[in-house]
Amino acid sequence: MTRSSRFSTRHAGGFTLIEVLVALVLGLFLIAGVIQVYMGGKRSYNTQEGMSRLQENGRIGTFFLQRTLRQAGFYSSPGVDPNSIFTSALPAVFGTEGGTQPDTVTVRFQGGVGMTDCFGSPVAADVLPTNTNVFSLSAANATTGLRSLQCSVNGGAPQPLVEGITDLQIWYGIDTTLSDTNSTANRYVTANNVSNWAHVKSVRIILTANSMTAIDVGKAPREQAFATTIALRNRI
């Protein structure tokens, strides 16, 4: 074999244009598959994160309301008629009907061992005639439209408790048959239909939470209503 023939054999290998094009197409398919897997994982992560945030906001907001409402009407003054502490002017529970806006609820109780305000701060006995906690929702954010569950203590400025709340609706369970001895609610009404706050035996709340970010592509953030009924054990 001559030297020139060895060179021609050596240069005969390599890829043809068709082989290169096939390889490029296969590579593009592979990249597209990787992108699809990545996007699917990202959507799954966003869904889980959004739903977790929604559940967390709703449950924490409900917890704050439950904890304080259960304390309504508690009194630590010995030998004192509780009706002289929680009067018609200063009832243990009082609410306002918001109509198309969120409702508010005011909770009063005396301090004592294990008693806390809506922020979780201990309330000592006999520091004040009553400790007053007012739950409401903040004004809607101008950008997101979302609100926060907030609370004020003894006339102080409202402080946020949990964000991502869009609505708070409250019904009051009243005992319309005072002649019986069970002291349980047999009718639920809105605040503007309560004629005597001393007859309120339980409170039903519906707190609507928001995921705060879009979970589904091209759609608005999800919302979920959290409903619970709290018995006012100090008023039964």
WOSULQUI-V971136 format. One record per run of one state. SS is the DSSP state (H for helix, E for strand, L for the rest). FROM is the first residue (numbers start at 0). LEN is the number of residues. If there is no record, write none. Layout:
BEGIN
SS/FROM/LEN  SS/FROM/LEN
END
This chain:
BEGIN
L/0/2  H/2/8  L/10/6  H/16/53  L/69/12  H/81/4  L/85/7  E/92/4  L/96/7  E/103/6  L/109/6  E/115/1  L/116/5  E/121/1  L/122/8  E/130/7  L/137/9  E/146/7  L/153/5  E/158/16  L/174/12  E/186/3  L/189/1  H/190/3  L/193/3  H/196/3  E/199/11  L/210/12  E/222/9  L/231/1  H/232/3  L/235/1
END
